Amino acid sequence: MTTTLAPAGLSTRTTYTEAEIHRRVKGCPKLASLQSINAALNRLTRSDASPTSQIAELIQRDPSLSQRLLRLVNSVYFGLSARVNNIEEAVFFLGLRQIREFAIATPVIEELDRFPVFSATPLPWKHLWCHSIATGILTRDLLAASQTACDDDTDYLAGLLHNVGKVVMAYAFPEELAVVLATPMPTPAAVCALERELIGWDHAQIGAYFLELHQLSEELSVSVRYHHAPENAPQLRNYAAAVQVADYFVRYAGIQCGFEQVSPIAADAWTQLGGWKILFDSEDQTRQVQAAMARSAGNLRGLVNGML
């Protein structure tokens, strides 16, 4: 280890060797499958011919999924005049795309909830999940707006998993994470700089390495590793760029990660990011996407709160 001076008022910290970081991350609990989505449900939601009754029947077999689905459809996001208590009705109101996003998020969150730190560490985990889900939704929308082709759920998963490194930090580097939590920072990028000062890696690099250990796709590991600096990505820049922009906009919309003290994001700050410039290169595109994002801002909070 090499010694480094922490921010004023905090004790002297140490950075770790690459070998020690590898050892600690590898020591995190193994996950059966980070993409453990019910295969039958996944097939049904990808077919326009699948009747809602079949999808509802599958969801009803999972009490956790059923409970969260009804909470979501009855949230303020949908503004329904009468309460929905029927799974088939809920499927009808939500539509196949949101059912698929919901089906992905639920097992991922439940698997990561099994990390021992969740019961032992008093951190705002729900805030992390809300931020992650909202970032996943917006990442998918941004990639579609930039005409980046994606024929599976990689676009949504890239945003959903972008902060998985913070979960790993809570297990592998709890003291350093505590310092990060206690230190006000102006931007998400500044948080990464502090993490690198304390550990040697930031949460993006830690998360990417964790995903590589679990043999997830290159699109996911690259987008997670470079989501604070997409211009440095050797390939697949659009994925990392969309996650960066989504992360900033979700914070602006009032869905903070909860794991750090970051100053409020100014309106339109995301258009100055490297990620925005990678995705959108014309004024017409910028205006159209900005307008669409402004319309979605008020809906995101209700949607993600309903999913948890």
URJO-V123864 format. One record per residue. N is the residue number from 1. PHI is phi in degrees with one decimal (NA if undefined). PSI is psi in radians with two decimals (NA if undefined). OMEGA is omega in whole degrees, -180 to 180 (999 if undefined). Layout:
n->N phi->PHI psi->PSI omega->OMEGA
n->N phi->PHI psi->PSI omega->OMEGA
//
This chain:
n->1 phi->NA psi->2.61 omega->175
n->2 phi->-117.7 psi->2.49 omega->-175
n->3 phi->-81.5 psi->2.45 omega->176
n->4 phi->-139.1 psi->2.63 omega->-177
n->5 phi->-90.2 psi->2.19 omega->180
n->6 phi->-78.3 psi->2.98 omega->178
n->7 phi->-55.4 psi->2.75 omega->-176
n->8 phi->-53.2 psi->2.41 omega->178
n->9 phi->88.6 psi->-0.11 omega->180
n->10 phi->-113.7 psi->2.73 omega->-176
n->11 phi->-71.0 psi->2.82 omega->177
n->12 phi->-64.4 psi->2.34 omega->-179
n->13 phi->-110.0 psi->3.10 omega->176
n->14 phi->-131.1 psi->2.52 omega->170
n->15 phi->-94.4 psi->2.78 omega->-173
n->16 phi->-109.4 psi->2.70 omega->174
n->17 phi->-70.2 psi->2.78 omega->177
n->18 phi->-57.2 psi->-0.72 omega->-178
n->19 phi->-62.5 psi->-0.69 omega->-179
n->20 phi->-70.1 psi->-0.68 omega->177
n->21 phi->-62.8 psi->-0.79 omega->177
n->22 phi->-57.4 psi->-0.80 omega->-177
n->23 phi->-61.1 psi->-0.77 omega->-177
n->24 phi->-68.6 psi->-0.74 omega->180
n->25 phi->-67.1 psi->-0.71 omega->178
n->26 phi->-63.7 psi->-0.43 omega->180
n->27 phi->-77.6 psi->-0.13 omega->178
n->28 phi->-66.0 psi->2.66 omega->-179
n->29 phi->-54.6 psi->2.46 omega->178
n->30 phi->-75.6 psi->2.52 omega->177
n->31 phi->-105.8 psi->2.38 omega->180
n->32 phi->-59.8 psi->-0.83 omega->177
n->33 phi->-166.2 psi->2.08 omega->-178
n->34 phi->-69.0 psi->-0.31 omega->179
n->35 phi->-113.9 psi->0.72 omega->-176
n->36 phi->-78.6 psi->1.27 omega->179
n->37 phi->-93.2 psi->2.45 omega->178
n->38 phi->-56.2 psi->2.02 omega->-172
n->39 phi->-62.7 psi->-0.72 omega->-178
n->40 phi->-65.8 psi->-0.74 omega->178
n->41 phi->-62.6 psi->-0.72 omega->180
n->42 phi->-60.3 psi->-0.75 omega->180
n->43 phi->-64.1 psi->-0.75 omega->-178
n->44 phi->-64.9 psi->-0.75 omega->-177
n->45 phi->-71.6 psi->-0.26 omega->178
n->46 phi->-90.7 psi->-0.05 omega->-180
n->47 phi->-111.3 psi->2.12 omega->178
n->48 phi->-64.8 psi->-0.34 omega->-177
n->49 phi->-84.6 psi->-0.16 omega->-177
n->50 phi->-70.3 psi->2.13 omega->178
n->51 phi->-69.7 psi->2.60 omega->-180
n->52 phi->-61.2 psi->-0.47 omega->-179
n->53 phi->-64.5 psi->-0.66 omega->179
n->54 phi->-67.5 psi->-0.75 omega->179
n->55 phi->-63.9 psi->-0.76 omega->-180
n->56 phi->-61.6 psi->-0.68 omega->-180
n->57 phi->-62.0 psi->-0.72 omega->179
n->58 phi->-66.0 psi->-0.77 omega->-179
n->59 phi->-63.2 psi->-0.64 omega->-178
n->60 phi->-63.5 psi->-0.34 omega->179
n->61 phi->-74.5 psi->-0.23 omega->-178
n->62 phi->-116.4 psi->1.81 omega->-177
n->63 phi->-58.3 psi->-0.67 omega->-179
n->64 phi->-65.4 psi->-0.79 omega->180
n->65 phi->-64.2 psi->-0.72 omega->-180
n->66 phi->-62.8 psi->-0.80 omega->-178
n->67 phi->-63.1 psi->-0.76 omega->-180
n->68 phi->-68.5 psi->-0.63 omega->-180
n->69 phi->-63.9 psi->-0.78 omega->180
n->70 phi->-67.2 psi->-0.65 omega->177
n->71 phi->-61.9 psi->-0.72 omega->-179
n->72 phi->-64.0 psi->-0.87 omega->-174
n->73 phi->-67.5 psi->-0.42 omega->179
n->74 phi->-94.6 psi->0.09 omega->180
n->75 phi->-72.7 psi->2.92 omega->-178
n->76 phi->-63.8 psi->-0.30 omega->-179
n->77 phi->-58.5 psi->-0.65 omega->-176
n->78 phi->-92.5 psi->-0.39 omega->175
n->79 phi->57.1 psi->0.69 omega->-180
n->80 phi->-74.8 psi->2.53 omega->-178
n->81 phi->-75.9 psi->-0.51 omega->179
n->82 phi->-121.3 psi->2.55 omega->-178
n->83 phi->-71.9 psi->2.38 omega->178
n->84 phi->-94.6 psi->2.17 omega->179
n->85 phi->-122.0 psi->0.21 omega->-176
n->86 phi->-118.8 psi->2.22 omega->-176
n->87 phi->-61.7 psi->-0.71 omega->-179
n->88 phi->-63.9 psi->-0.69 omega->176
n->89 phi->-63.4 psi->-0.72 omega->-180
n->90 phi->-61.0 psi->-0.75 omega->178
n->91 phi->-61.0 psi->-0.72 omega->180
n->92 phi->-62.4 psi->-0.80 omega->-178
n->93 phi->-67.7 psi->-0.66 omega->-175
n->94 phi->-75.5 psi->-0.75 omega->-175
n->95 phi->89.8 psi->2.80 omega->-172
n->96 phi->-65.7 psi->-0.67 omega->-177
n->97 phi->-63.2 psi->-0.82 omega->-179
n->98 phi->-71.3 psi->-0.54 omega->174
n->99 phi->-62.4 psi->-0.73 omega->-179
n->100 phi->-65.7 psi->-0.78 omega->178
n->101 phi->-59.9 psi->-0.72 omega->-180
n->102 phi->-64.2 psi->-0.75 omega->-179
n->103 phi->-66.4 psi->-0.50 omega->177
n->104 phi->-75.1 psi->-0.82 omega->-174
n->105 phi->-64.2 psi->-0.70 omega->-173
n->106 phi->-60.4 psi->-0.93 omega->-180
n->107 phi->-67.4 psi->-0.58 omega->179
n->108 phi->-62.5 psi->-0.84 omega->-180
n->109 phi->-64.1 psi->-0.74 omega->-178
n->110 phi->-66.1 psi->-0.63 omega->178
n->111 phi->-67.4 psi->-0.80 omega->-180
n->112 phi->-68.2 psi->-0.46 omega->177
n->113 phi->-64.1 psi->-0.29 omega->-180
n->114 phi->-80.5 psi->-0.13 omega->176
n->115 phi->-57.2 psi->2.34 omega->-179
n->116 phi->-54.9 psi->-0.52 omega->-176
n->117 phi->-65.3 psi->-0.36 omega->-175
n->118 phi->-68.4 psi->-0.58 omega->179
n->119 phi->-87.8 psi->-0.35 omega->-174
n->120 phi->-101.1 psi->-0.36 omega->-173
n->121 phi->-113.2 psi->2.11 omega->-179
n->122 phi->-79.6 psi->1.24 omega->179
n->123 phi->-110.5 psi->2.73 omega->-178
n->124 phi->-77.9 psi->1.23 omega->-174
n->125 phi->-61.3 psi->-0.66 omega->-179
n->126 phi->-61.7 psi->-0.64 omega->178
n->127 phi->-61.7 psi->-0.70 omega->179
n->128 phi->-61.5 psi->-0.80 omega->-178
n->129 phi->-66.5 psi->-0.73 omega->178
n->130 phi->-57.9 psi->-0.81 omega->-179
n->131 phi->-63.8 psi->-0.72 omega->-178
n->132 phi->-66.5 psi->-0.77 omega->180
n->133 phi->-64.6 psi->-0.80 omega->180
n->134 phi->-62.1 psi->-0.68 omega->178
n->135 phi->-66.1 psi->-0.66 omega->177
n->136 phi->-62.2 psi->-0.78 omega->180
n->137 phi->-61.9 psi->-0.81 omega->-177
n->138 phi->-73.2 psi->-0.58 omega->176
n->139 phi->-59.2 psi->-0.78 omega->178
n->140 phi->-60.6 psi->-0.77 omega->-179
n->141 phi->-64.7 psi->-0.71 omega->-179
n->142 phi->-67.3 psi->-0.72 omega->179
n->143 phi->-66.0 psi->-0.65 omega->177
n->144 phi->-64.9 psi->-0.72 omega->-180
n->145 phi->-66.0 psi->-0.52 omega->179
n->146 phi->-87.0 psi->0.05 omega->180
n->147 phi->61.8 psi->0.61 omega->173
n->148 phi->-85.5 psi->2.07 omega->-176
n->149 phi->-72.5 psi->2.35 omega->175
n->150 phi->-149.9 psi->2.02 omega->-175
n->151 phi->-100.5 psi->0.22 omega->175
n->152 phi->-137.5 psi->-2.69 omega->-177
n->153 phi->-102.3 psi->0.33 omega->-180
n->154 phi->-59.4 psi->-0.66 omega->-179
n->155 phi->-60.7 psi->-0.77 omega->179
n->156 phi->-70.5 psi->-0.75 omega->-179
n->157 phi->-64.3 psi->-0.59 omega->179
n->158 phi->-58.9 psi->-0.77 omega->178
n->159 phi->-73.4 psi->-0.69 omega->-179
n->160 phi->-60.8 psi->-0.64 omega->-173
n->161 phi->-100.5 psi->0.11 omega->-172
n->162 phi->-63.0 psi->-0.45 omega->-180
n->163 phi->-106.3 psi->0.34 omega->180
n->164 phi->-60.9 psi->-0.46 omega->178
n->165 phi->-61.7 psi->-0.48 omega->178
n->166 phi->-71.4 psi->-0.60 omega->175
n->167 phi->-64.4 psi->-0.76 omega->179
n->168 phi->-64.3 psi->-0.70 omega->177
n->169 phi->-59.4 psi->-0.69 omega->-180
n->170 phi->-61.4 psi->-0.52 omega->179
n->171 phi->-88.0 psi->-0.79 omega->-171
n->172 phi->-93.2 psi->-0.47 omega->-177
n->173 phi->-136.9 psi->1.03 omega->-174
n->174 phi->-63.5 psi->-0.64 omega->-179
n->175 phi->-67.4 psi->-0.74 omega->179
n->176 phi->-67.1 psi->-0.67 omega->177
n->177 phi->-63.3 psi->-0.66 omega->178
n->178 phi->-61.1 psi->-0.66 omega->177
n->179 phi->-64.7 psi->-0.76 omega->179
n->180 phi->-60.3 psi->-0.76 omega->-180
n->181 phi->-62.4 psi->-0.55 omega->-175
n->182 phi->-89.0 psi->-0.04 omega->-172
n->183 phi->-113.1 psi->1.92 omega->176
n->184 phi->-61.5 psi->2.42 omega->-178
n->185 phi->-133.4 psi->2.60 omega->-178
n->186 phi->-76.1 psi->-0.54 omega->-175
n->187 phi->-145.3 psi->2.83 omega->173
n->188 phi->-58.9 psi->-0.63 omega->179
n->189 phi->-63.4 psi->-0.61 omega->178
n->190 phi->-67.5 psi->-0.57 omega->176
n->191 phi->-61.8 psi->-0.77 omega->178
n->192 phi->-60.6 psi->-0.70 omega->180
n->193 phi->-62.5 psi->-0.71 omega->178
n->194 phi->-66.2 psi->-0.72 omega->178
n->195 phi->-60.5 psi->-0.72 omega->179
n->196 phi->-66.3 psi->-0.60 omega->178
n->197 phi->-66.7 psi->-0.64 omega->-176
n->198 phi->-84.3 psi->-0.63 omega->-172
n->199 phi->-111.9 psi->-0.69 omega->-172
n->200 phi->115.4 psi->-0.54 omega->174
n->201 phi->-121.1 psi->2.72 omega->172
n->202 phi->-99.6 psi->3.08 omega->-175
n->203 phi->-64.3 psi->-0.47 omega->179
n->204 phi->-67.0 psi->-0.79 omega->-180
n->205 phi->-69.3 psi->-0.69 omega->178
n->206 phi->-62.7 psi->-0.78 omega->-180
n->207 phi->-64.1 psi->-0.72 omega->180
n->208 phi->-63.3 psi->-0.75 omega->179
n->209 phi->-63.0 psi->-0.70 omega->178
n->210 phi->-61.7 psi->-0.76 omega->179
n->211 phi->-66.4 psi->-0.65 omega->177
n->212 phi->-63.3 psi->-0.69 omega->178
n->213 phi->-60.7 psi->-0.55 omega->-180
n->214 phi->-95.2 psi->0.21 omega->171
n->215 phi->59.7 psi->0.67 omega->173
n->216 phi->-80.9 psi->2.94 omega->-171
n->217 phi->-65.7 psi->2.75 omega->178
n->218 phi->-62.6 psi->-0.63 omega->178
n->219 phi->-56.4 psi->-0.72 omega->-178
n->220 phi->-72.1 psi->-0.82 omega->-177
n->221 phi->-65.9 psi->-0.67 omega->179
n->222 phi->-68.3 psi->-0.77 omega->-178
n->223 phi->-65.1 psi->-0.63 omega->178
n->224 phi->-71.3 psi->-0.78 omega->-177
n->225 phi->-62.0 psi->-0.66 omega->-172
n->226 phi->-110.1 psi->0.33 omega->-174
n->227 phi->-72.1 psi->-0.18 omega->172
n->228 phi->-101.7 psi->-0.13 omega->179
n->229 phi->-150.0 psi->1.13 omega->-175
n->230 phi->-61.6 psi->-0.43 omega->179
n->231 phi->-65.6 psi->-0.30 omega->179
n->232 phi->-91.1 psi->-0.11 omega->-178
n->233 phi->-66.8 psi->2.32 omega->-179
n->234 phi->-71.2 psi->-0.42 omega->176
n->235 phi->-158.2 psi->3.02 omega->177
n->236 phi->56.7 psi->0.66 omega->-176
n->237 phi->-62.2 psi->-0.57 omega->-176
n->238 phi->-61.0 psi->-0.64 omega->180
n->239 phi->-65.1 psi->-0.87 omega->179
n->240 phi->-63.4 psi->-0.65 omega->-179
n->241 phi->-64.6 psi->-0.76 omega->-179
n->242 phi->-65.3 psi->-0.66 omega->178
n->243 phi->-65.7 psi->-0.74 omega->179
n->244 phi->-59.8 psi->-0.85 omega->-179
n->245 phi->-64.5 psi->-0.76 omega->180
n->246 phi->-61.5 psi->-0.73 omega->180
n->247 phi->-58.2 psi->-0.81 omega->-180
n->248 phi->-66.1 psi->-0.79 omega->-176
n->249 phi->-66.9 psi->-0.69 omega->179
n->250 phi->-62.4 psi->-0.69 omega->175
n->251 phi->-62.8 psi->-0.76 omega->178
n->252 phi->-59.4 psi->-0.65 omega->-179
n->253 phi->-73.1 psi->-0.02 omega->176
n->254 phi->95.4 psi->0.19 omega->179
n->255 phi->-106.1 psi->1.37 omega->-179
n->256 phi->-71.0 psi->2.69 omega->178
n->257 phi->-62.9 psi->-0.65 omega->180
n->258 phi->90.3 psi->-0.20 omega->-178
n->259 phi->-94.3 psi->-0.03 omega->-179
n->260 phi->-155.6 psi->2.88 omega->179
n->261 phi->-102.2 psi->1.64 omega->-179
n->262 phi->-108.5 psi->2.38 omega->179
n->263 phi->-58.6 psi->2.63 omega->178
n->264 phi->-54.9 psi->2.48 omega->179
n->265 phi->-82.3 psi->2.24 omega->-180
n->266 phi->-72.0 psi->2.64 omega->178
n->267 phi->-58.0 psi->2.34 omega->178
n->268 phi->70.5 psi->0.13 omega->-180
n->269 phi->-60.4 psi->-0.52 omega->-178
n->270 phi->-67.6 psi->-0.39 omega->179
n->271 phi->-74.1 psi->-0.21 omega->177
n->272 phi->-93.7 psi->-0.06 omega->-178
n->273 phi->-77.0 psi->2.68 omega->174
n->274 phi->-58.9 psi->-0.62 omega->-180
n->275 phi->-62.8 psi->-0.69 omega->179
n->276 phi->-63.6 psi->-0.74 omega->-179
n->277 phi->-66.9 psi->-0.51 omega->176
n->278 phi->-71.0 psi->-0.68 omega->-175
n->279 phi->-80.7 psi->-0.72 omega->-171
n->280 phi->-128.9 psi->2.13 omega->-174
n->281 phi->-119.1 psi->0.23 omega->178
n->282 phi->-134.7 psi->2.69 omega->180
n->283 phi->-65.7 psi->-0.64 omega->179
n->284 phi->-62.7 psi->-0.79 omega->177
n->285 phi->-59.6 psi->-0.79 omega->-178
n->286 phi->-58.3 psi->-0.81 omega->-179
n->287 phi->-63.8 psi->-0.77 omega->-178
n->288 phi->-65.1 psi->-0.80 omega->-178
n->289 phi->-69.1 psi->-0.70 omega->177
n->290 phi->-58.5 psi->-0.75 omega->-180
n->291 phi->-64.4 psi->-0.72 omega->179
n->292 phi->-65.8 psi->-0.70 omega->179
n->293 phi->-66.3 psi->-0.69 omega->179
n->294 phi->-61.8 psi->-0.65 omega->179
n->295 phi->-68.6 psi->-0.55 omega->-176
n->296 phi->-84.7 psi->-0.28 omega->-173
n->297 phi->-57.0 psi->-0.81 omega->-177
n->298 phi->-70.2 psi->-0.38 omega->-177
n->299 phi->-85.3 psi->-0.45 omega->-172
n->300 phi->-60.4 psi->-0.77 omega->-176
n->301 phi->-59.0 psi->-0.89 omega->-179
n->302 phi->-61.7 psi->-0.66 omega->-180
n->303 phi->-63.6 psi->-0.91 omega->-175
n->304 phi->-71.3 psi->-0.58 omega->177
n->305 phi->-64.6 psi->-0.60 omega->178
n->306 phi->-71.1 psi->-0.43 omega->-178
n->307 phi->-82.2 psi->-0.18 omega->-176
n->308 phi->-113.1 psi->NA omega->999
//
